[in-house]
Amino acid sequence: MELVILGVVAVAVAAFFFWPKVSEKIDDVQEDITEAREAVVEAFDEAVEKVEEAKDGLQEAIANLPTAAQLKKLTKAKNEELGREVGIELDRRQTKDNMIKELNKEVKKAKQ
């Protein structure tokens, strides 16, 4: 019985002695987690903002594309360049009409 009491007292003294250090470590870890969470939220918000800006820029570029009749007057190289400006890769090996169809098809997809 005395050994049990002595064991309980030893555990209580050890807990009393070490608890402030353990508690301090727990507080440090919680602070680190909070800082990391805030950094992730900030990075996510910045990424969303950049995506929205890119989307707006793409929509504006698409809205400013020439009409199909105007595209027919341009060279294949110029049509390819216009496609690249809005993120659409056209194959210059195709006929001009097929390039314009592809561009219009991809523009319709992008508007959705």
QUIJO-V601129 format. One line per field, one symbol per residue. phi: phi as a letter, one per 40 degrees, with the letter a starting at -180 (. if undefined). psi: psi as a letter, one per 30 degrees, with the letter a starting at -180 (. if undefined). burial: # if it has 24 or more other ideal C-beta (glycine too) atoms within 12 Angstrom, else .. A space follows every 10 residues. Layout:
phi=???
psi=???
burial=???
This chain:
phi=.ccccccccc ccccccccdd cccccccccc cccccccccc cccccccccc cccccccccc cccccccccc cccccccccc cccccbgbcb cccccdcccc cccccccccc cc
psi=eeeeeeeeee eeeeeeefee eeeeeeeeee eeeeeeeeee eeeeeeeeee eeeeeeeeee eefgklleee efflleeeee eeeefggkjk jfflleeeee eeeeeeeeef f.
burial=.......... .......... .......... .......... .......... .......... .#..##.... #....#..## .##..#.#.# .....#..## .###.##... ..
